[in-house]
Each structure stands twice: as structure tokens, then as C-alpha cells.
Amino acid sequence: MYGYGMHDYGFGLGPLFMWAIPLLILIGLVVLLVKLLDGRKSRSAREILDQAYARGEIGQEEYQRKREDLEH
């Protein structure tokens, strides 16, 4: 009497979530990876600058100018 047949459900949002959720997870992982790698590059550049200054390869003015460039 009130049974549900194969044609009573329709598609609904099921197919949307079947591809949208994995796609959103993949996008999130890519964004996270890019941010991690970008942060690592900034730190290594700063470390190189600090080492050059510590070795006396660059003066204080140049060190401060380059440090400000890296922060922006």
C-alpha cells in the first residue's frame, strides 16, 4: 500500500555529495600542502639571511632591508 518502489526516491543530493565531498577534501589537502611548503621556504630564506649576517657577509643596513623584504 505505502511501499516505496525504485522510482519513488529520485536522485536527491546523493550524486552531488558522492563527488563534491572527495573533491573538497582534495582541495583542502592541496591548500594545506601549499601553505606548509610556502612557510618552509620563508623560514629557510630567513635562516640564510641570518647566517649571512652572522658570518659578516652583509652589513646591518642590508640585513634589515632584506629582512623587511622577506616579511612582506
Residue pairs with C-beta under 8 A, 6 or more apart in sequence:
42 70
45 70
46 67
46 70
49 58
49 63
49 66
49 67
49 70
52 58
52 63
53 60
53 63
58 66
